[in-house]
Amino acid sequence: MAVEEESLLAAACGVLYDCFMQETQAPTPKDWARFRPGALNGVTQMNAHFTEHTFERHSHETYSIGVTASGVQTFHCGGTLHASLRGDVILFNPDEPHDGQRGTQEGFGYSMLYVSQQVMDECRDKEVGLDMAAYFSQPVVRDAAMGRALARAIGAAGQMQESLRAEELTRGVLVRLLQRYGERRSAGDEARSTGMARMLRIRDYLRSHFDQDITVDVLAREAGLSRVHLTRAFARQFGVPPHIYLNAVRLERAQAGMLAGQGLAEVAAACGFADQSHFSRRFKGSVGLSPGAWLRQMRPTGC
């Protein structure tokens, strides 16, 4: 990497760490995460650093778009182990399963934008000539310029009297990512998507009955398939077996319930968790911190 490019990247990552330090209390713990509403409606932002914590396999309803600020983070996605270094851009599609852990003893720092499908659709608006594909085939891209742009957009969010700038930077970097890395699904992907009415029915069943103790037998009867075939077919279509998909749905509903003012015990019961302890374990395994800590960060504070 050229000296000038390295200097620009260091400056961009420095913006992220300035943001990090404003959000943590000294002494900084080895593992921490800070969530807040993003610059655009439909975007949630996370800044984090992890040394000990390991993410279990999970997925998000949203796009997950981030940049590594320090260290090395590794994760499995699409059956392959990937490593993201400082300045690398991370691109997960909705419902794309992945895990996460440190790649070195020092841990890793990074920022992530969780972007709704609606926001991405707005960024590829056909009316303004931006009919771009919105599927990312590469979970990690080594693009220093894009990493800097993403770091600047993330650093701008939450700054006083800078909402317009933050919105423009965020929307601008999303459009550039779509232009540079957005793809149409391959013919093989499209072929697998046809004739999958049964799997879509199972997906919809999980999303509608997330509060129940669902069994493989129930899903197999719903799809008209054997239990073994059901699990394999669902995993081929959505990348994860039904129980992991169900956990993601429950956590999404739990986050919505907490933001609506429901108590943690009430949310745990309403979303199909055995108890509040079970809810907290599954939440931290996917999100990186406890439900209570996440809620305190996500409540509007005027900052």
ABEGO torsion letter per residue (X at the ends): XBAAAAAAAAAAAAAAAAAAAAABBOBBBABBBBBBBBABBGBBBBBBBBAABBBBBBBBABBBBBBBABEBBBBBBGGBBBBBBBGBBBBBBBGBBBBBBBABAAEBBBBBBBBBAAAAAAAABAAAGBBBBABBABABBBBAAAAAAAAAAAAABGBBGAAAAAAAAAAAAAAAAAAAABBBBBAAAAAAABGAAAAAAAAAAAAAAAABBBBAAAAAAAAGBBAAAAAAAAAAAAGBBAAAAAAAAAAAAAAAAAAAGBBAAAAAAAAGBABAAAAAAAAAAAAGBBAAAAAAAABBAGX
